[in-house]
């Protein structure tokens, strides 16, 4: 009777614990890279949102003044009010920097940021046609 009581209180063996640790390690090895990629992709939503807003406001500005606004103007988290003339504000915690070039019939706004701390700079552009293009995709390189 004593051996049955002792046997039921044994707990887990070292092998069982090692198998659990290996399974957790395998799951973490699969999940962490996917999580990091999803995090990096979500950071790009800032650039897409602000560039689309710039496009809409540039179209409104052109309707009123017959030209696009902002040749040589830049904005980032340190000078977020530089696009205030067209009603666009870059937030104080923005990841991207924005640079505008324009002429009477064309404009191009470029958003750049290093969103995952590697050597590649994520770059998005939008022009007068509304074409939003990811010219350099940092999260997948």
N, CA, C and O of each residue as an XYZ file, in Angstrom:
564
protein
N       0.810     -1.182      0.000
C       0.000      0.000      0.000
C       0.861      1.256      0.000
O       0.496      2.243     -0.639
N       1.945      1.246      0.669
C       2.844      2.378      0.725
C       3.442      2.673     -0.644
O       3.624      3.841     -0.988
N       3.752      1.652     -1.432
C       4.334      1.878     -2.751
C       3.328      2.515     -3.704
O       3.721      3.319     -4.549
N       2.042      2.181     -3.593
C       1.024      2.818     -4.432
C       0.873      4.289     -4.086
O       0.737      5.119     -4.984
N       0.893      4.625     -2.823
C       0.780      6.011     -2.390
C       1.990      6.811     -2.849
O       1.853      7.943     -3.313
N       3.137      6.239     -2.722
C       4.362      6.903     -3.157
C       4.388      7.092     -4.674
O       4.852      8.119     -5.169
N       3.897      6.115     -5.392
C       3.900      6.169     -6.851
C       2.945      7.247     -7.373
O       3.263      7.877     -8.382
N       1.809      7.489     -6.749
C       0.860      8.482     -7.226
C       1.347      9.903     -6.985
O       0.800     10.820     -7.597
N       2.324     10.144     -6.148
C       2.843     11.476     -5.862
C       4.146     11.762     -6.605
O       4.842     12.719     -6.264
N       4.480     10.991     -7.571
C       5.754     11.120     -8.264
C       5.891     12.425     -9.025
O       6.976     13.005     -8.991
N       4.884     12.926     -9.704
C       4.998     14.111    -10.535
C       5.450     13.740    -11.934
O       5.213     12.627    -12.406
N       6.108     14.696    -12.597
C       6.556     14.480    -13.974
C       8.000     13.996    -13.989
O       8.808     14.359    -13.134
N       8.297     13.176    -14.974
C       9.686     12.741    -15.129
C      10.455     13.804    -15.893
O       9.866     14.683    -16.522
N      11.749     13.716    -15.832
C      12.609     14.660    -16.545
C      12.374     14.587    -18.051
O      12.390     15.618    -18.723
N      12.164     13.426    -18.579
C      11.902     13.254    -20.020
C      10.621     13.974    -20.417
O      10.587     14.658    -21.440
N       9.567     13.827    -19.616
C       8.307     14.501    -19.925
C       8.479     16.020    -19.920
O       7.957     16.706    -20.798
N       9.195     16.535    -18.955
C       9.450     17.973    -18.907
C      10.286     18.443    -20.092
O      10.031     19.515    -20.642
N      11.269     17.661    -20.488
C      12.109     18.026    -21.639
C      11.289     18.037    -22.930
O      11.498     18.894    -23.789
N      10.372     17.103    -23.067
C       9.514     17.068    -24.257
C       8.634     18.306    -24.307
O       8.458     18.890    -25.376
N       8.080     18.718    -23.177
C       7.257     19.925    -23.127
C       8.085     21.147    -23.499
O       7.616     22.002    -24.251
N       9.318     21.245    -22.983
C      10.185     22.381    -23.298
C      10.515     22.414    -24.785
O      10.525     23.487    -25.388
N      10.783     21.265    -25.383
C      11.074     21.198    -26.818
C       9.857     21.633    -27.633
O      10.001     22.371    -28.608
N       8.678     21.190    -27.251
C       7.460     21.580    -27.979
C       7.239     23.087    -27.880
O       6.916     23.727    -28.880
N       7.407     23.654    -26.705
C       7.262     25.106    -26.539
C       8.297     25.842    -27.370
O       7.984     26.869    -27.973
N       9.522     25.340    -27.416
C      10.560     25.960    -28.242
C      10.222     25.939    -29.721
O      10.448     26.924    -30.423
N       9.687     24.834    -30.197
C       9.296     24.721    -31.611
C       8.169     25.700    -31.917
O       8.203     26.392    -32.935
N       7.175     25.758    -31.042
C       6.070     26.692    -31.254
C       6.551     28.138    -31.248
O       6.103     28.940    -32.068
N       7.450     28.479    -30.341
C       7.992     29.843    -30.293
C       8.807     30.153    -31.545
O       8.738     31.263    -32.074
N       9.569     29.185    -32.015
C      10.378     29.397    -33.221
C       9.503     29.656    -34.443
O       9.920     30.363    -35.360
N       8.310     29.100    -34.468
C       7.402     29.344    -35.585
C       6.615     30.636    -35.392
O       6.334     31.332    -36.368
N       6.256     30.969    -34.163
C       5.367     32.102    -33.919
C       6.089     33.448    -33.896
O       5.545     34.435    -34.392
N       7.279     33.514    -33.344
C       7.962     34.806    -33.183
C       8.250     35.476    -34.524
O       7.969     36.669    -34.648
N       8.791     34.796    -35.537
C       9.008     35.487    -36.821
C       7.715     35.984    -37.458
O       7.699     37.054    -38.067
N       6.644     35.231    -37.328
C       5.360     35.678    -37.880
C       4.858     36.907    -37.134
O       4.324     37.832    -37.745
N       5.024     36.917    -35.834
C       4.608     38.063    -35.038
C       5.424     39.299    -35.413
O       4.867     40.389    -35.544
N       6.728     39.143    -35.586
C       7.579     40.283    -35.945
C       7.206     40.821    -37.327
O       7.186     42.034    -37.534
N       6.911     39.928    -38.269
C       6.512     40.374    -39.606
C       5.167     41.105    -39.557
O       4.983     42.118    -40.232
N       4.238     40.593    -38.765
C       2.942     41.258    -38.648
C       3.082     42.619    -37.990
O       2.394     43.565    -38.374
N       3.960     42.730    -37.008
C       4.201     44.011    -36.349
C       4.800     45.012    -37.328
O       4.368     46.163    -37.379
N       5.784     44.585    -38.100
C       6.411     45.487    -39.075
C       5.409     45.921    -40.141
O       5.393     47.085    -40.539
N       4.579     44.999    -40.600
C       3.571     45.357    -41.606
C       2.560     46.356    -41.058
O       2.123     47.256    -41.776
N       2.187     46.202    -39.795
C       1.206     47.124    -39.221
C       1.771     48.537    -39.096
O       1.021     49.511    -39.144
N       3.082     48.652    -38.937
C       3.700     49.975    -38.837
C       3.611     50.746    -40.152
O       3.660     51.976    -40.151
N       3.482     50.042    -41.264
C       3.384     50.715    -42.559
C       2.038     51.405    -42.757
O       1.896     52.233    -43.657
N       1.059     51.078    -41.938
C      -0.256     51.700    -42.094
C      -0.199     53.206    -41.882
O      -1.004     53.940    -42.455
N       0.742     53.679    -41.065
C       0.896     55.125    -40.877
C       1.198     55.809    -42.203
O       0.556     56.799    -42.556
N       2.167     55.286    -42.932
C       2.558     55.906    -44.204
C       1.401     55.887    -45.196
O       1.145     56.886    -45.869
N       0.708     54.767    -45.290
C      -0.404     54.674    -46.232
C      -1.503     55.678    -45.897
O      -2.048     56.328    -46.789
N      -1.821     55.802    -44.628
C      -2.880     56.717    -44.216
C      -2.506     58.173    -44.506
O      -3.304     58.913    -45.081
N      -1.320     58.579    -44.120
C      -0.925     59.977    -44.320
C      -0.751     60.289    -45.805
O      -1.131     61.373    -46.249
N      -0.189     59.370    -46.575
C      -0.029     59.617    -48.011
C      -1.380     59.730    -48.714
O      -1.538     60.554    -49.615
N      -2.344     58.921    -48.319
C      -3.687     59.044    -48.907
C      -4.325     60.378    -48.525
O      -5.013     61.002    -49.333
N      -4.092     60.801    -47.296
C      -4.605     62.101    -46.862
C      -3.938     63.227    -47.653
O      -4.604     64.184    -48.048
N      -2.639     63.120    -47.885
C      -1.929     64.120    -48.679
C      -2.499     64.170    -50.094
O      -2.692     65.253    -50.646
N      -2.770     63.002    -50.685
C      -3.339     62.963    -52.027
C      -4.666     63.723    -52.083
O      -4.875     64.556    -52.965
N      -5.558     63.430    -51.137
C      -6.876     64.078    -51.125
C      -6.726     65.589    -50.950
O      -7.388     66.363    -51.641
N      -5.880     65.999    -50.051
C      -5.722     67.425    -49.777
C      -5.010     68.144    -50.929
O      -5.302     69.309    -51.199
N      -4.092     67.472    -51.601
C      -3.445     68.064    -52.783
C      -4.466     68.259    -53.905
O      -4.424     69.266    -54.612
N      -5.367     67.317    -54.068
C      -6.403     67.464    -55.094
C      -7.308     68.650    -54.773
O      -7.682     69.410    -55.666
N      -7.656     68.806    -53.507
C      -8.475     69.960    -53.097
C      -7.731     71.268    -53.311
O      -8.308     72.248    -53.784
N      -6.457     71.282    -52.963
C      -5.645     72.489    -53.137
C      -5.557     72.856    -54.625
O      -5.650     74.029    -54.988
N      -5.377     71.844    -55.476
C      -5.270     72.105    -56.916
C      -6.579     72.636    -57.494
O      -6.569     73.485    -58.385
N      -7.693     72.140    -56.992
C      -8.985     72.646    -57.451
C      -9.129     74.132    -57.155
O      -9.711     74.881    -57.939
N      -8.594     74.544    -56.018
C      -8.743     75.941    -55.619
C      -7.698     76.861    -56.248
O      -8.018     77.990    -56.619
N      -6.435     76.386    -56.373
C      -5.343     77.260    -56.805
C      -4.747     76.907    -58.168
O      -3.804     77.567    -58.603
N      -5.258     75.909    -58.842
C      -4.781     75.472    -60.166
C      -3.317     75.039    -60.175
O      -2.657     75.112    -61.212
N      -2.820     74.602    -59.065
C      -1.463     74.068    -58.969
C      -1.380     73.175    -57.742
O      -2.186     73.296    -56.819
N      -0.414     72.289    -57.736
C      -0.175     71.487    -56.542
C       0.725     72.265    -55.588
O       1.480     73.140    -56.012
N       0.642     71.945    -54.306
C       1.373     72.674    -53.281
C       2.579     71.873    -52.799
O       2.578     70.643    -52.866
N       3.599     72.562    -52.319
C       4.618     71.945    -51.477
C       5.898     71.480    -52.108
O       6.414     70.437    -51.706
N       6.439     72.182    -53.066
C       7.695     71.734    -53.647
C       8.837     71.905    -52.643
O       9.100     73.010    -52.168
N       9.505     70.798    -52.330
C      10.649     70.830    -51.423
C      10.301     70.857    -49.947
O      11.180     71.098    -49.119
N       9.057     70.620    -49.594
C       8.633     70.639    -48.195
C       8.796     69.240    -47.592
O       8.466     68.240    -48.229
N       9.307     69.184    -46.360
C       9.433     67.914    -45.647
C       8.717     68.013    -44.302
O       8.527     69.104    -43.765
N       8.329     66.869    -43.774
C       7.701     66.815    -42.455
C       8.042     65.479    -41.804
O       8.159     64.455    -42.476
N       8.196     65.512    -40.503
C       8.393     64.308    -39.711
C       7.903     64.580    -38.297
O       7.231     65.583    -38.058
N       8.229     63.706    -37.363
C       7.709     63.870    -36.002
C       8.217     65.139    -35.327
O       7.579     65.640    -34.401
N       9.354     65.665    -35.776
C       9.912     66.872    -35.172
C       9.352     68.160    -35.765
O       9.381     69.205    -35.114
N       8.844     68.095    -36.991
C       8.236     69.265    -37.631
C       6.960     68.838    -38.361
O       6.852     68.932    -39.583
N       6.011     68.371    -37.571
C       4.774     67.806    -38.109
C       3.807     68.800    -38.696
O       2.856     68.399    -39.367
N       4.014     70.096    -38.469
C       3.100     71.115    -38.988
C       3.495     71.637    -40.363
O       2.840     72.541    -40.882
N       4.530     71.101    -40.955
C       4.999     71.635    -42.242
C       4.002     71.435    -43.386
O       4.069     72.143    -44.390
N       3.085     70.486    -43.246
C       2.065     70.277    -44.275
C       0.730     70.918    -43.875
O      -0.302     70.603    -44.466
N       0.739     71.800    -42.891
C      -0.496     72.416    -42.389
C      -1.210     73.227    -43.466
O      -2.430     73.380    -43.408
N      -0.487     73.740    -44.429
C      -1.085     74.544    -45.505
C      -2.160     73.763    -46.263
O      -3.136     74.339    -46.743
N      -1.967     72.430    -46.365
C      -2.976     71.604    -47.032
C      -3.801     70.800    -46.021
O      -4.599     69.947    -46.409
N      -3.611     71.070    -44.736
C      -4.433     70.430    -43.717
C      -3.987     69.053    -43.291
O      -4.805     68.251    -42.841
N      -2.698     68.757    -43.423
C      -2.171     67.452    -43.021
C      -1.202     67.654    -41.862
O      -0.313     68.503    -41.926
N      -1.378     66.883    -40.822
C      -0.506     66.950    -39.646
C       0.204     65.609    -39.487
O      -0.430     64.555    -39.539
N       1.517     65.653    -39.294
C       2.303     64.456    -39.000
C       2.454     64.410    -37.482
O       2.927     65.372    -36.877
N       2.057     63.303    -36.867
C       2.029     63.190    -35.413
C       3.400     63.206    -34.764
O       4.418     62.957    -35.410
N       3.405     63.504    -33.473
C       4.647     63.602    -32.704
C       5.335     62.252    -32.517
O       6.524     62.209    -32.201
N       4.622     61.168    -32.704
C       5.239     59.843    -32.599
C       5.234     59.116    -33.950
O       5.180     57.887    -33.994
N       5.289     59.863    -35.030
C       5.307     59.282    -36.375
C       6.623     58.548    -36.616
O       7.681     58.982    -36.161
N       6.545     57.457    -37.320
C       7.749     56.686    -37.664
C       8.367     57.142    -38.987
O       9.572     57.006    -39.198
N       7.535     57.678    -39.867
C       7.977     58.025    -41.211
C       8.318     59.507    -41.325
O       7.787     60.342    -40.594
N       9.211     59.810    -42.256
C       9.490     61.185    -42.667
C       8.916     61.349    -44.074
O       8.979     60.424    -44.884
N       8.362     62.514    -44.359
C       7.662     62.767    -45.620
C       8.340     63.901    -46.371
O       8.700     64.922    -45.786
N       8.509     63.709    -47.675
C       9.120     64.732    -48.524
C       8.229     64.933    -49.748
O       7.823     63.976    -50.406
N       7.934     66.215    -50.039
C       7.016     66.570    -51.119
C       7.768     67.302    -52.223
O       8.562     68.205    -51.958
N       7.507     66.901    -53.460
C       7.940     67.673    -54.627
C       6.695     67.909    -55.471
O       5.840     67.033    -55.602
N       6.607     69.115    -56.045
C       5.408     69.408    -56.831
C       5.713     70.410    -57.922
O       6.707     71.136    -57.887
N       4.820     70.417    -58.890
C       4.816     71.387    -59.980
C       3.347     71.715    -60.237
O       2.473     71.321    -59.464
N       3.084     72.430    -61.317
C       1.709     72.816    -61.595
C       0.807     71.595    -61.755
O      -0.270     71.538    -61.161
N       1.244     70.611    -62.558
C       0.392     69.472    -62.887
C       0.796     68.154    -62.223
O       0.149     67.132    -62.454
N       1.836     68.156    -61.415
C       2.292     66.909    -60.803
C       2.722     67.147    -59.353
O       3.112     68.249    -58.970
N       2.638     66.098    -58.581
C       3.260     66.099    -57.261
C       3.668     64.674    -56.927
O       3.111     63.711    -57.454
N       4.637     64.559    -56.055
C       5.104     63.268    -55.567
C       5.445     63.439    -54.098
O       6.214     64.328    -53.731
N       4.881     62.597    -53.269
C       5.221     62.602    -51.849
C       5.840     61.250    -51.519
O       5.305     60.202    -51.882
N       6.970     61.289    -50.829
C       7.710     60.083    -50.484
C       7.754     59.966    -48.959
O       8.097     60.923    -48.266
N       7.406     58.791    -48.448
C       7.481     58.495    -47.016
C       8.584     57.459    -46.810
O       8.611     56.429    -47.484
N       9.498     57.741    -45.870
C      10.604     56.814    -45.604
C      10.743     56.574    -44.105
O      10.541     57.480    -43.296
N      11.094     55.330    -43.746
C      11.341     54.981    -42.344
C      12.059     53.645    -42.271
O      11.893     52.784    -43.135
N      12.847     53.491    -41.241
C      13.451     52.199    -40.933
C      12.606     51.583    -39.829
O      12.829     51.851    -38.648
N      11.641     50.763    -40.209
C      10.644     50.298    -39.246
C      11.047     49.053    -38.469
O      10.384     48.709    -37.490
N      12.109     48.368    -38.874
C      12.520     47.193    -38.101
C      14.015     47.187    -37.786
O      14.608     46.126    -37.593
N      14.615     48.359    -37.735
C      15.994     48.545    -37.273
C      17.024     47.702    -38.020
O      17.940     47.148    -37.412
N      16.869     47.608    -39.338
C      17.894     46.969    -40.148
C      18.435     48.000    -41.133
O      18.168     49.192    -40.982
N      19.176     47.568    -42.120
C      19.789     48.506    -43.061
C      18.819     48.997    -44.139
O      19.106     49.985    -44.815
N      17.689     48.333    -44.308
C      16.742     48.673    -45.364
C      15.774     49.753    -44.891
O      15.246     49.682    -43.782
N      15.547     50.752    -45.740
C      14.621     51.837    -45.450
C      13.317     51.579    -46.208
O      13.320     51.468    -47.434
N      12.202     51.484    -45.475
C      10.885     51.298    -46.090
C      10.492     52.591    -46.798
O      10.580     53.667    -46.206
N      10.061     52.502    -48.051
C       9.742     53.686    -48.842
C       8.406     53.517    -49.552
O       8.178     52.543    -50.270
N       7.530     54.493    -49.331
C       6.223     54.557    -49.977
C       6.135     55.868    -50.746
O       6.684     56.885    -50.321
N       5.431     55.839    -51.895
C       5.212     57.059    -52.671
C       3.749     57.160    -53.088
O       3.047     56.158    -53.228
N       3.318     58.399    -53.281
C       2.017     58.651    -53.882
C       2.182     59.840    -54.810
O       2.957     60.754    -54.525
N       1.450     59.832    -55.928
C       1.560     60.926    -56.889
C       0.178     61.487    -57.214
O      -0.816     61.120    -56.588
N       0.130     62.377    -58.195
C      -1.116     63.072    -58.544
C      -2.196     62.137    -59.080
O      -3.367     62.515    -59.103
N      -1.839     60.935    -59.509
C      -2.840     59.976    -59.978
C      -3.441     59.162    -58.831
O      -4.415     58.435    -59.029
N      -2.862     59.283    -57.633
C      -3.318     58.506    -56.492
C      -2.665     57.145    -56.388
O      -3.085     56.312    -55.584
N      -1.632     56.908    -57.199
C      -0.944     55.619    -57.172
C      -0.069     55.528    -55.920
O       0.950     56.211    -55.810
N      -0.476     54.689    -54.993
C       0.261     54.458    -53.756
C       1.137     53.234    -53.967
O       0.629     52.130    -54.164
N       2.464     53.427    -53.925
C       3.392     52.356    -54.276
C       4.423     52.183    -53.174
O       4.981     53.157    -52.670
N       4.667     50.941    -52.808
C       5.719     50.603    -51.861
C       6.972     50.281    -52.682
O       7.134     49.155    -53.150
N       7.845     51.257    -52.855
C       9.010     51.073    -53.728
C      10.096     50.239    -53.081
O      10.802     49.509    -53.778
N      10.254     50.324    -51.763
C      11.171     49.461    -51.029
C      10.419     48.926    -49.815
O      10.007     49.697    -48.949
N      10.238     47.599    -49.750
C       9.443     46.986    -48.699
C      10.362     46.465    -47.610
O      10.887     45.357    -47.717
N      10.562     47.257    -46.561
C      11.463     46.896    -45.476
C      11.036     45.639    -44.719
O      11.906     44.818    -44.428
N       9.762     45.428    -44.379
C       9.413     44.246    -43.591
C       9.708     42.922    -44.276
O       9.910     41.921    -43.589
N       9.739     42.876    -45.599
C       9.965     41.592    -46.254
C      11.388     41.415    -46.753
O      11.718     40.361    -47.298
N      12.247     42.427    -46.578
C      13.633     42.267    -47.039
C      14.528     41.833    -45.931
O      15.727     41.650    -46.142
